[in-house]
Amino acid sequence: MNQLTTIIIVAVVVIVVAAIAVVVAMQQRKRHSEKLREQFGPEYERTVRDADDPRDAEKALEERRKRHRKLELRDLEAGEREQYRARWNHVQQAFVDDPGSAVNDADRLVAEIMSARGYPVDDFEQRAEDLSVEYPVVTQRYREALTISHAHSAGRAGTEDLRQAVTSYRALVDALLDDRDGGGRHTTGAGGTNAGGTNGAVAPGGPTGQGDADGPGGADPGYDTRRGTRA
């Protein structure tokens, strides 16, 4: 084997190894992106859409996860959960007479529950980002509810919009209270009874978003409160 042949073989080996390394890196990046997409759901799509570079978006989502791991979160005591449920039922009942005030009360109650769980609540965007690590779907609905609340303040939201906002807040309250049985299903939600006082069967964000009378819908036992999806 002459020197030229040796050089050619070495060059081919280097090229093949480099190509394999590129393919492996691409596959790892793809798997990493798929894991982030699976975890963050609509928040992944939103973050990527708003970023100049998808890699910057994924880096931001990784930072969310790191920050979330540093939070000192706690589960609520049974008595606390019952108190928050009672207050939520009051919000739903108040919706019938004053939808706008009910939306404002729902937003304040969500912030209070988050604070009790250990989430920072001073800045809405950080609230939403911290929540999205565990509750990506209901975080999207949280954003939508706040948008409706702002629209209401500007006189641009009707009763149906406000109903949807309260229903979205209810999904987040259910997730934060997170009462579930061993199978991972939601058992008793914050909205166990709807504004009319009877057990409802409409999932948060369902076709109508309403139960009996004019109140937002009741709890759906098939609704996974942690992920914000149906079980």
CYANA upper distance limits for C-alpha pairs under 8 A (distance plus 0.5 A):
  1 MET  CA      5 THR  CA      6.74
  1 MET  CA      6 THR  CA      7.31
  2 ASN  CA      6 THR  CA      6.95
  3 GLN  CA      7 ILE  CA      6.72
  4 LEU  CA      8 ILE  CA      6.72
  5 THR  CA      9 ILE  CA      6.69
  6 THR  CA     10 VAL  CA      6.63
  7 ILE  CA     11 ALA  CA      6.55
  8 ILE  CA     12 VAL  CA      6.64
  9 ILE  CA     13 VAL  CA      6.65
 10 VAL  CA     14 VAL  CA      6.61
 11 ALA  CA     15 ILE  CA      6.65
 12 VAL  CA     16 VAL  CA      6.58
 13 VAL  CA     17 VAL  CA      6.53
 14 VAL  CA     18 ALA  CA      6.51
 15 ILE  CA     19 ALA  CA      6.54
 16 VAL  CA     20 ILE  CA      6.64
 17 VAL  CA     21 ALA  CA      6.61
 18 ALA  CA     22 VAL  CA      6.69
 19 ALA  CA     23 VAL  CA      6.72
 20 ILE  CA     24 VAL  CA      6.56
 21 ALA  CA     25 ALA  CA      6.55
 22 VAL  CA     26 MET  CA      6.60
 23 VAL  CA     27 GLN  CA      6.64
 24 VAL  CA     28 GLN  CA      6.60
 25 ALA  CA     29 ARG  CA      6.59
 26 MET  CA     30 LYS  CA      6.56
 27 GLN  CA     31 ARG  CA      6.65
 28 GLN  CA     32 HIS  CA      6.55
 29 ARG  CA     33 SER  CA      6.58
 30 LYS  CA     34 GLU  CA      6.63
 31 ARG  CA     35 LYS  CA      6.67
 32 HIS  CA     36 LEU  CA      6.83
 33 SER  CA     37 ARG  CA      6.53
 33 SER  CA     58 GLU  CA      7.86
 34 GLU  CA     38 GLU  CA      6.50
 35 LYS  CA     39 GLN  CA      6.64
 36 LEU  CA     40 PHE  CA      6.40
 36 LEU  CA     41 GLY  CA      8.36
 36 LEU  CA     44 TYR  CA      7.45
 36 LEU  CA     58 GLU  CA      7.93
 36 LEU  CA     61 LEU  CA      8.13
 37 ARG  CA     41 GLY  CA      5.74
 37 ARG  CA     42 PRO  CA      8.49
 37 ARG  CA     44 TYR  CA      5.97
 37 ARG  CA     45 GLU  CA      8.02
 39 GLN  CA    133 VAL  CA      7.78
 39 GLN  CA    134 GLU  CA      8.40
 39 GLN  CA    136 PRO  CA      7.96
 40 PHE  CA     44 TYR  CA      5.61
 40 PHE  CA    132 SER  CA      7.00
 40 PHE  CA    133 VAL  CA      6.99
 40 PHE  CA    136 PRO  CA      5.69
 40 PHE  CA    137 VAL  CA      8.41
 41 GLY  CA     45 GLU  CA      7.34
 41 GLY  CA    136 PRO  CA      6.59
 41 GLY  CA    137 VAL  CA      7.34
 42 PRO  CA     46 ARG  CA      6.58
 42 PRO  CA    136 PRO  CA      7.19
 42 PRO  CA    137 VAL  CA      6.94
 42 PRO  CA    140 GLN  CA      7.45
 43 GLU  CA     47 THR  CA      6.46
 43 GLU  CA    132 SER  CA      7.37
 43 GLU  CA    136 PRO  CA      6.52
 43 GLU  CA    137 VAL  CA      8.06
 43 GLU  CA    139 THR  CA      8.35
 43 GLU  CA    140 GLN  CA      7.36
 44 TYR  CA     48 VAL  CA      6.60
 44 TYR  CA     57 ALA  CA      8.44
 44 TYR  CA     58 GLU  CA      8.39
 44 TYR  CA     61 LEU  CA      8.15
 45 GLU  CA     49 ARG  CA      6.47
 46 ARG  CA     50 ASP  CA      6.73
 47 THR  CA     51 ALA  CA      6.70
 47 THR  CA     57 ALA  CA      6.11
 47 THR  CA     61 LEU  CA      8.49
 48 VAL  CA     52 ASP  CA      8.42
 48 VAL  CA     53 ASP  CA      7.87
 48 VAL  CA     54 PRO  CA      5.74
 48 VAL  CA     57 ALA  CA      5.59
 48 VAL  CA     58 GLU  CA      7.89
 49 ARG  CA     54 PRO  CA      8.47
 51 ALA  CA     56 ASP  CA      7.16
 51 ALA  CA     57 ALA  CA      6.18
 52 ASP  CA     56 ASP  CA      7.88
 53 ASP  CA     57 ALA  CA      7.12
 54 PRO  CA     58 GLU  CA      6.74
 55 ARG  CA     59 LYS  CA      6.60
 56 ASP  CA     60 ALA  CA      6.71
 57 ALA  CA     61 LEU  CA      6.86
 58 GLU  CA     62 GLU  CA      6.68
 59 LYS  CA     63 GLU  CA      6.77
 60 ALA  CA     64 ARG  CA      6.88
 61 LEU  CA     65 ARG  CA      6.97
 62 GLU  CA     66 LYS  CA      6.84
 63 GLU  CA     67 ARG  CA      6.60
 64 ARG  CA     68 HIS  CA      6.47
 64 ARG  CA    129 GLU  CA      7.09
 64 ARG  CA    130 ASP  CA      7.00
 64 ARG  CA    133 VAL  CA      7.47
 65 ARG  CA     69 ARG  CA      6.74
 65 ARG  CA    133 VAL  CA      6.78
 66 LYS  CA     70 LYS  CA      7.24
 67 ARG  CA     71 LEU  CA      7.25
 67 ARG  CA    130 ASP  CA      8.25
 68 HIS  CA    130 ASP  CA      6.51
 68 HIS  CA    133 VAL  CA      7.64
 71 LEU  CA    118 GLY  CA      7.55
 71 LEU  CA    119 TYR  CA      7.55
 72 GLU  CA    118 GLY  CA      6.44
 72 GLU  CA    119 TYR  CA      8.43
 73 LEU  CA    117 ARG  CA      5.99
 73 LEU  CA    118 GLY  CA      5.10
 73 LEU  CA    119 TYR  CA      7.28
 74 ARG  CA    117 ARG  CA      5.70
 74 ARG  CA    118 GLY  CA      6.84
 75 ASP  CA    117 ARG  CA      6.83
 76 LEU  CA     80 GLU  CA      6.52
 76 LEU  CA     81 ARG  CA      6.73
 76 LEU  CA    116 ALA  CA      8.03
 76 LEU  CA    117 ARG  CA      7.12
 76 LEU  CA    177 LEU  CA      7.70
 77 GLU  CA     81 ARG  CA      6.84
 78 ALA  CA     82 GLU  CA      6.77
 79 GLY  CA     83 GLN  CA      6.77
 80 GLU  CA     84 TYR  CA      6.73
 81 ARG  CA     85 ARG  CA      6.56
 81 ARG  CA    177 LEU  CA      6.71
 82 GLU  CA     86 ALA  CA      6.66
 83 GLN  CA     87 ARG  CA      6.76
 84 TYR  CA     88 TRP  CA      6.53
 84 TYR  CA    113 ILE  CA      8.14
 84 TYR  CA    190 ALA  CA      7.97
 85 ARG  CA     89 ASN  CA      6.64
 85 ARG  CA    189 GLY  CA      8.27
 85 ARG  CA    190 ALA  CA      5.12
 85 ARG  CA    191 GLY  CA      7.60
 86 ALA  CA     90 HIS  CA      6.85
 86 ALA  CA    190 ALA  CA      8.30
 87 ARG  CA     91 VAL  CA      6.89
 88 TRP  CA     92 GLN  CA      6.89
 88 TRP  CA    106 ALA  CA      7.91
 88 TRP  CA    109 LEU  CA      8.18
 88 TRP  CA    170 ARG  CA      8.41
 88 TRP  CA    190 ALA  CA      6.81
 88 TRP  CA    191 GLY  CA      7.43
 89 ASN  CA     93 GLN  CA      6.69
 89 ASN  CA    190 ALA  CA      7.69
 89 ASN  CA    191 GLY  CA      6.72
 89 ASN  CA    193 THR  CA      7.59
 89 ASN  CA    194 ASN  CA      7.66
 89 ASN  CA    195 ALA  CA      7.47
 90 HIS  CA     94 ALA  CA      6.53
 91 VAL  CA     95 PHE  CA      6.82
 91 VAL  CA    102 ALA  CA      5.95
 91 VAL  CA    105 ASP  CA      7.14
 91 VAL  CA    106 ALA  CA      6.99
 92 GLN  CA     96 VAL  CA      8.04
 92 GLN  CA    102 ALA  CA      7.54
 92 GLN  CA    166 VAL  CA      8.23
 92 GLN  CA    194 ASN  CA      7.15
 92 GLN  CA    195 ALA  CA      5.33
 92 GLN  CA    215 GLY  CA      6.59
 92 GLN  CA    216 PRO  CA      7.12
 93 GLN  CA     97 ASP  CA      8.49
 93 GLN  CA    194 ASN  CA      8.06
 93 GLN  CA    195 ALA  CA      4.80
 93 GLN  CA    196 GLY  CA      7.39
 93 GLN  CA    215 GLY  CA      7.27
 94 ALA  CA     98 ASP  CA      6.54
 94 ALA  CA     99 PRO  CA      7.67
 94 ALA  CA    101 SER  CA      8.45
 94 ALA  CA    102 ALA  CA      6.45
 94 ALA  CA    195 ALA  CA      8.23
 95 PHE  CA     99 PRO  CA      4.79
 95 PHE  CA    100 GLY  CA      8.06
 95 PHE  CA    101 SER  CA      7.99
 95 PHE  CA    102 ALA  CA      5.58
 95 PHE  CA    103 VAL  CA      8.28
 95 PHE  CA    195 ALA  CA      7.98
 95 PHE  CA    214 ASP  CA      8.21
 95 PHE  CA    215 GLY  CA      6.71
 96 VAL  CA    195 ALA  CA      7.89
 96 VAL  CA    214 ASP  CA      6.13
 96 VAL  CA    215 GLY  CA      6.42
 98 ASP  CA    102 ALA  CA      6.78
 99 PRO  CA    103 VAL  CA      6.83
 99 PRO  CA    159 THR  CA      7.22
 99 PRO  CA    162 LEU  CA      6.80
 99 PRO  CA    163 ARG  CA      7.80
100 GLY  CA    104 ASN  CA      7.03
100 GLY  CA    149 SER  CA      8.44
100 GLY  CA    152 HIS  CA      7.65
100 GLY  CA    162 LEU  CA      7.27
101 SER  CA    105 ASP  CA      6.56
102 ALA  CA    106 ALA  CA      6.48
102 ALA  CA    166 VAL  CA      7.92
103 VAL  CA    107 ASP  CA      6.79
103 VAL  CA    149 SER  CA      7.22
103 VAL  CA    162 LEU  CA      7.14
103 VAL  CA    165 ALA  CA      7.22
103 VAL  CA    166 VAL  CA      6.23
104 ASN  CA    108 ARG  CA      6.86
104 ASN  CA    149 SER  CA      7.70
105 ASP  CA    109 LEU  CA      6.57
106 ALA  CA    110 VAL  CA      6.66
106 ALA  CA    166 VAL  CA      7.18
106 ALA  CA    169 TYR  CA      6.86
106 ALA  CA    170 ARG  CA      8.45
107 ASP  CA    111 ALA  CA      6.87
107 ASP  CA    146 LEU  CA      8.27
107 ASP  CA    169 TYR  CA      7.57
108 ARG  CA    112 GLU  CA      6.69
109 LEU  CA    113 ILE  CA      6.67
110 VAL  CA    114 MET  CA      6.64
110 VAL  CA    169 TYR  CA      7.72
110 VAL  CA    172 LEU  CA      7.90
110 VAL  CA    173 VAL  CA      6.75
111 ALA  CA    115 SER  CA      6.65
111 ALA  CA    121 VAL  CA      6.80
112 GLU  CA    116 ALA  CA      6.70
113 ILE  CA    117 ARG  CA      6.71
113 ILE  CA    173 VAL  CA      8.23
113 ILE  CA    176 LEU  CA      7.70
114 MET  CA    118 GLY  CA      6.84
114 MET  CA    119 TYR  CA      5.76
114 MET  CA    120 PRO  CA      8.09
114 MET  CA    121 VAL  CA      7.60
114 MET  CA    176 LEU  CA      7.73
115 SER  CA    119 TYR  CA      5.59
115 SER  CA    120 PRO  CA      6.81
115 SER  CA    121 VAL  CA      6.76
117 ARG  CA    176 LEU  CA      8.41
119 TYR  CA    127 ARG  CA      7.66
119 TYR  CA    130 ASP  CA      8.00
120 PRO  CA    126 GLN  CA      8.14
120 PRO  CA    127 ARG  CA      7.02
121 VAL  CA    126 GLN  CA      8.10
121 VAL  CA    127 ARG  CA      6.23
122 ASP  CA    127 ARG  CA      8.31
123 ASP  CA    127 ARG  CA      6.73
124 PHE  CA    128 ALA  CA      6.66
125 GLU  CA    129 GLU  CA      6.64
126 GLN  CA    130 ASP  CA      6.47
127 ARG  CA    131 LEU  CA      6.65
128 ALA  CA    132 SER  CA      6.55
128 ALA  CA    139 THR  CA      6.43
128 ALA  CA    142 TYR  CA      8.02
128 ALA  CA    143 ARG  CA      7.93
129 GLU  CA    133 VAL  CA      7.52
130 ASP  CA    134 GLU  CA      8.49
131 LEU  CA    135 TYR  CA      6.06
131 LEU  CA    136 PRO  CA      7.49
131 LEU  CA    139 THR  CA      6.78
132 SER  CA    136 PRO  CA      4.62
132 SER  CA    137 VAL  CA      8.04
132 SER  CA    138 VAL  CA      8.44
132 SER  CA    139 THR  CA      6.05
134 GLU  CA    226 ARG  CA      7.20
134 GLU  CA    227 ARG  CA      7.35
135 TYR  CA    139 THR  CA      6.48
135 TYR  CA    175 ALA  CA      7.93
135 TYR  CA    225 THR  CA      8.49
135 TYR  CA    226 ARG  CA      6.18
135 TYR  CA    227 ARG  CA      5.64
135 TYR  CA    228 GLY  CA      6.76
136 PRO  CA    140 GLN  CA      7.07
136 PRO  CA    227 ARG  CA      7.06
136 PRO  CA    228 GLY  CA      7.57
137 VAL  CA    141 ARG  CA      7.18
137 VAL  CA    227 ARG  CA      6.90
137 VAL  CA    228 GLY  CA      5.43
137 VAL  CA    229 THR  CA      7.60
138 VAL  CA    142 TYR  CA      6.51
138 VAL  CA    168 SER  CA      7.78
138 VAL  CA    171 ALA  CA      6.85
138 VAL  CA    172 LEU  CA      6.18
138 VAL  CA    175 ALA  CA      8.42
138 VAL  CA    227 ARG  CA      7.99
138 VAL  CA    228 GLY  CA      5.62
139 THR  CA    143 ARG  CA      6.82
139 THR  CA    172 LEU  CA      7.95
140 GLN  CA    144 GLU  CA      6.88
141 ARG  CA    145 ALA  CA      6.53
141 ARG  CA    168 SER  CA      5.89
141 ARG  CA    169 TYR  CA      8.01
142 TYR  CA    146 LEU  CA      6.79
142 TYR  CA    168 SER  CA      6.78
142 TYR  CA    169 TYR  CA      6.79
142 TYR  CA    172 LEU  CA      7.56
143 ARG  CA    147 THR  CA      6.77
144 GLU  CA    148 ILE  CA      6.82
144 GLU  CA    165 ALA  CA      7.65
144 GLU  CA    168 SER  CA      8.32
145 ALA  CA    149 SER  CA      6.69
145 ALA  CA    164 GLN  CA      7.88
145 ALA  CA    165 ALA  CA      4.78
145 ALA  CA    166 VAL  CA      7.73
145 ALA  CA    168 SER  CA      6.64
145 ALA  CA    169 TYR  CA      7.25
146 LEU  CA    150 HIS  CA      6.73
146 LEU  CA    165 ALA  CA      8.01
147 THR  CA    151 ALA  CA      6.67
148 ILE  CA    152 HIS  CA      6.55
148 ILE  CA    157 ALA  CA      6.95
148 ILE  CA    161 ASP  CA      7.08
148 ILE  CA    162 LEU  CA      7.26
148 ILE  CA    165 ALA  CA      6.87
149 SER  CA    153 SER  CA      6.87
149 SER  CA    157 ALA  CA      8.36
149 SER  CA    162 LEU  CA      7.95
149 SER  CA    165 ALA  CA      7.89
150 HIS  CA    154 ALA  CA      6.93
151 ALA  CA    155 GLY  CA      6.71
151 ALA  CA    156 ARG  CA      5.45
151 ALA  CA    157 ALA  CA      5.91
152 HIS  CA    156 ARG  CA      5.87
152 HIS  CA    157 ALA  CA      5.05
152 HIS  CA    158 GLY  CA      7.92
152 HIS  CA    162 LEU  CA      8.30
157 ALA  CA    161 ASP  CA      6.24
157 ALA  CA    162 LEU  CA      7.30
158 GLY  CA    162 LEU  CA      6.85
159 THR  CA    163 ARG  CA      6.57
160 GLU  CA    164 GLN  CA      6.76
161 ASP  CA    165 ALA  CA      6.80
162 LEU  CA    166 VAL  CA      6.77
163 ARG  CA    167 THR  CA      6.68
163 ARG  CA    209 GLY  CA      7.55
163 ARG  CA    210 GLN  CA      7.90
163 ARG  CA    215 GLY  CA      7.90
163 ARG  CA    216 PRO  CA      6.46
164 GLN  CA    168 SER  CA      6.60
164 GLN  CA    205 GLY  CA      7.61
164 GLN  CA    209 GLY  CA      6.72
164 GLN  CA    216 PRO  CA      8.12
165 ALA  CA    169 TYR  CA      6.70
166 VAL  CA    170 ARG  CA      6.58
166 VAL  CA    216 PRO  CA      7.25
167 THR  CA    171 ALA  CA      6.97
167 THR  CA    204 PRO  CA      6.17
167 THR  CA    205 GLY  CA      6.97
167 THR  CA    209 GLY  CA      6.89
167 THR  CA    216 PRO  CA      6.16
167 THR  CA    217 GLY  CA      7.46
168 SER  CA    172 LEU  CA      7.17
168 SER  CA    204 PRO  CA      6.92
168 SER  CA    205 GLY  CA      7.12
169 TYR  CA    173 VAL  CA      6.72
170 ARG  CA    174 ASP  CA      6.59
170 ARG  CA    190 ALA  CA      7.54
170 ARG  CA    191 GLY  CA      7.27
170 ARG  CA    204 PRO  CA      7.66
171 ALA  CA    175 ALA  CA      6.78
171 ALA  CA    204 PRO  CA      6.21
171 ALA  CA    225 THR  CA      7.47
171 ALA  CA    228 GLY  CA      7.76
172 LEU  CA    176 LEU  CA      6.65
172 LEU  CA    225 THR  CA      8.18
173 VAL  CA    177 LEU  CA      6.60
173 VAL  CA    190 ALA  CA      6.88
174 ASP  CA    178 ASP  CA      6.29
174 ASP  CA    179 ASP  CA      8.31
174 ASP  CA    189 GLY  CA      5.67
174 ASP  CA    190 ALA  CA      5.80
174 ASP  CA    191 GLY  CA      8.02
174 ASP  CA    225 THR  CA      6.45
175 ALA  CA    225 THR  CA      4.82
175 ALA  CA    226 ARG  CA      5.70
175 ALA  CA    227 ARG  CA      8.48
175 ALA  CA    228 GLY  CA      7.85
176 LEU  CA    225 THR  CA      8.49
176 LEU  CA    226 ARG  CA      8.37
177 LEU  CA    189 GLY  CA      8.14
177 LEU  CA    190 ALA  CA      7.84
178 ASP  CA    186 HIS  CA      7.59
178 ASP  CA    189 GLY  CA      8.12
178 ASP  CA    225 THR  CA      6.88
178 ASP  CA    226 ARG  CA      7.32
179 ASP  CA    186 HIS  CA      6.56
179 ASP  CA    187 THR  CA      6.57
179 ASP  CA    188 THR  CA      6.51
179 ASP  CA    189 GLY  CA      7.41
180 ARG  CA    184 GLY  CA      6.26
180 ARG  CA    185 ARG  CA      5.80
180 ARG  CA    186 HIS  CA      5.04
180 ARG  CA    187 THR  CA      5.62
180 ARG  CA    188 THR  CA      7.80
181 ASP  CA    185 ARG  CA      6.40
181 ASP  CA    186 HIS  CA      7.35
181 ASP  CA    187 THR  CA      6.78
184 GLY  CA    224 ASP  CA      7.88
185 ARG  CA    221 PRO  CA      7.58
185 ARG  CA    222 GLY  CA      7.00
185 ARG  CA    223 TYR  CA      7.33
185 ARG  CA    224 ASP  CA      6.11
185 ARG  CA    225 THR  CA      8.24
185 ARG  CA    231 ALA  CA      7.13
186 HIS  CA    220 ASP  CA      8.46
186 HIS  CA    221 PRO  CA      6.10
186 HIS  CA    222 GLY  CA      7.15
186 HIS  CA    223 TYR  CA      6.47
186 HIS  CA    224 ASP  CA      6.15
186 HIS  CA    225 THR  CA      6.62
187 THR  CA    221 PRO  CA      6.23
188 THR  CA    192 GLY  CA      6.62
188 THR  CA    219 ALA  CA      8.17
188 THR  CA    221 PRO  CA      8.00
189 GLY  CA    219 ALA  CA      6.41
190 ALA  CA    219 ALA  CA      8.23
191 GLY  CA    217 GLY  CA      8.39
191 GLY  CA    218 GLY  CA      5.88
191 GLY  CA    219 ALA  CA      5.97
192 GLY  CA    199 ASN  CA      6.70
192 GLY  CA    200 GLY  CA      7.85
192 GLY  CA    218 GLY  CA      6.38
192 GLY  CA    219 ALA  CA      5.77
193 THR  CA    197 GLY  CA      5.83
193 THR  CA    198 THR  CA      5.67
193 THR  CA    199 ASN  CA      5.11
193 THR  CA    200 GLY  CA      6.75
193 THR  CA    218 GLY  CA      6.01
193 THR  CA    219 ALA  CA      7.68
194 ASN  CA    198 THR  CA      6.35
194 ASN  CA    199 ASN  CA      6.77
194 ASN  CA    200 GLY  CA      6.50
194 ASN  CA    211 GLY  CA      6.75
194 ASN  CA    212 ASP  CA      7.86
194 ASN  CA    215 GLY  CA      6.86
194 ASN  CA    216 PRO  CA      6.92
194 ASN  CA    217 GLY  CA      6.19
194 ASN  CA    218 GLY  CA      5.11
194 ASN  CA    219 ALA  CA      8.37
195 ALA  CA    211 GLY  CA      7.92
195 ALA  CA    212 ASP  CA      7.87
195 ALA  CA    213 ALA  CA      8.00
195 ALA  CA    214 ASP  CA      7.81
195 ALA  CA    215 GLY  CA      4.99
195 ALA  CA    216 PRO  CA      7.02
195 ALA  CA    217 GLY  CA      8.23
196 GLY  CA    211 GLY  CA      8.07
196 GLY  CA    212 ASP  CA      6.28
196 GLY  CA    213 ALA  CA      6.50
196 GLY  CA    214 ASP  CA      8.22
196 GLY  CA    215 GLY  CA      7.00
198 THR  CA    212 ASP  CA      8.29
199 ASN  CA    218 GLY  CA      6.57
199 ASN  CA    219 ALA  CA      7.94
200 GLY  CA    211 GLY  CA      6.46
200 GLY  CA    212 ASP  CA      8.27
200 GLY  CA    217 GLY  CA      6.42
200 GLY  CA    218 GLY  CA      4.31
200 GLY  CA    219 ALA  CA      6.34
200 GLY  CA    220 ASP  CA      7.90
201 ALA  CA    211 GLY  CA      8.17
201 ALA  CA    217 GLY  CA      7.59
201 ALA  CA    218 GLY  CA      6.20
201 ALA  CA    219 ALA  CA      6.48
201 ALA  CA    220 ASP  CA      5.87
202 VAL  CA    206 GLY  CA      6.42
202 VAL  CA    209 GLY  CA      7.25
202 VAL  CA    210 GLN  CA      7.61
202 VAL  CA    211 GLY  CA      7.32
202 VAL  CA    217 GLY  CA      5.76
202 VAL  CA    218 GLY  CA      6.22
202 VAL  CA    219 ALA  CA      6.91
202 VAL  CA    220 ASP  CA      6.43
203 ALA  CA    209 GLY  CA      8.00
203 ALA  CA    217 GLY  CA      7.55
203 ALA  CA    218 GLY  CA      7.59
203 ALA  CA    219 ALA  CA      6.57
203 ALA  CA    220 ASP  CA      5.36
203 ALA  CA    223 TYR  CA      7.29
204 PRO  CA    209 GLY  CA      6.99
204 PRO  CA    217 GLY  CA      7.54
204 PRO  CA    218 GLY  CA      8.41
204 PRO  CA    219 ALA  CA      7.90
204 PRO  CA    220 ASP  CA      8.15
205 GLY  CA    209 GLY  CA      5.99
209 GLY  CA    216 PRO  CA      6.32
209 GLY  CA    217 GLY  CA      5.98
210 GLN  CA    214 ASP  CA      7.29
210 GLN  CA    215 GLY  CA      6.31
210 GLN  CA    216 PRO  CA      4.68
210 GLN  CA    217 GLY  CA      4.59
210 GLN  CA    218 GLY  CA      8.28
211 GLY  CA    215 GLY  CA      6.31
211 GLY  CA    216 PRO  CA      6.00
211 GLY  CA    217 GLY  CA      4.41
211 GLY  CA    218 GLY  CA      6.66
212 ASP  CA    217 GLY  CA      7.96
222 GLY  CA    230 ARG  CA      6.20
222 GLY  CA    231 ALA  CA      5.82
223 TYR  CA    228 GLY  CA      7.77
223 TYR  CA    229 THR  CA      6.48
223 TYR  CA    230 ARG  CA      4.71
223 TYR  CA    231 ALA  CA      5.97
224 ASP  CA    228 GLY  CA      6.16
224 ASP  CA    229 THR  CA      5.72
224 ASP  CA    230 ARG  CA      5.71
224 ASP  CA    231 ALA  CA      5.64
225 THR  CA    229 THR  CA      7.41
